[in-house]
Amino acid sequence: MTQLEYELTMCELICYPDVRLESKQGIDNAIDKMTRDQRFDLFHLKCNPDAKKPESKSLLAIVYSEIEKAKARIRNTKGESDAAEAT
């Protein structure tokens, strides 16, 4: 991930739940998969943002990965619905 991706993910985390659908789904999925300590650290990161610390980057990488998975699922679902409409 680039520093820009870390910072954009941090912005989405700060604005959660008022973010795009795929970002909200990705953050929700990341939270579901995290341990209790990771969820606490993520909450702390949301309250005290710093996208440059190594421990912050590892949490943001998890969130970013889940957001990307959610984007792919939405694209696939949209592609399937577009194909169904075309037939």
C-alpha atoms as one frame of an Amber mdcrd trajectory, in Angstrom:
protein
   0.000   0.000   0.000   1.116   3.523  -0.668   1.029   6.238   1.978  -1.875
   7.816   0.075  -3.886   4.572   0.350  -3.155   4.449   4.090  -4.335   8.039
   4.489  -7.466   7.552   2.373  -8.343   4.449   4.380  -7.766   6.468   7.559
 -10.182   9.142   6.269 -12.811   6.500   5.551 -12.333   5.059   9.023 -12.726
   8.492  10.632 -15.910   9.218   8.644 -17.409   5.750   9.262 -20.371   5.047
   9.091 -21.012   8.006   6.745 -18.945   6.573   3.884 -19.585   4.891   0.539
 -21.358   1.530   0.627 -18.266  -0.521  -0.259 -16.207   1.267   2.386 -18.855
   0.660   5.048 -19.125  -3.015   4.113 -15.338  -3.368   4.089 -14.924  -1.737
   7.494 -17.757  -3.853   8.921 -16.137  -7.027   7.541 -12.730  -6.028   8.909
 -14.203  -5.390  12.362 -15.962  -8.769  12.281 -12.693 -10.563  11.500 -10.561
  -8.724  14.085  -9.719  -9.866  17.568 -10.989  -7.917  20.555  -7.627  -6.186
  20.964  -7.484  -5.248  17.281 -10.997  -3.760  17.472  -9.940  -1.725  20.498
  -6.813  -0.543  18.659  -8.919   0.343  15.608 -11.290   2.393  17.763  -8.299
   4.119  19.354  -6.896   4.810  15.875 -10.225   6.333  14.792 -10.165   8.642
  17.819  -6.440   9.469  17.482  -5.619   9.195  13.772  -2.051   8.561  12.727
  -1.619   6.715   9.422   2.189   6.684   9.694   2.827   4.488  12.746   3.635
   0.832  11.920   0.892  -0.556  14.173  -1.605   1.801  12.521  -0.496   0.662
   9.089  -1.129  -2.986   9.896  -4.697  -2.239  11.020  -5.308   0.018   8.032
  -3.990  -2.690   5.709  -6.624  -5.090   7.068  -9.370  -2.499   6.578  -8.103
  -1.577   3.093  -8.055  -5.238   2.061 -11.646  -5.726   3.178 -12.765  -2.536
   1.400 -11.151  -3.783  -1.822 -12.928  -7.150  -1.439 -16.252  -5.344  -0.928
 -15.625  -3.221  -4.033 -14.941  -6.367  -6.072 -18.110  -8.061  -4.792 -20.203
  -4.990  -5.648 -18.634  -4.779  -9.125 -19.322  -8.483  -9.717 -22.896  -8.171
  -8.520 -23.450  -5.090 -10.657 -21.925  -6.862 -13.663 -24.248  -9.830 -13.166
 -27.314  -7.568 -12.902 -26.239  -5.613 -16.002 -25.829  -8.881 -17.911 -29.279
 -10.059 -16.784 -30.843  -6.787 -17.968 -29.160  -7.117 -21.368 -30.727 -10.530
 -22.003
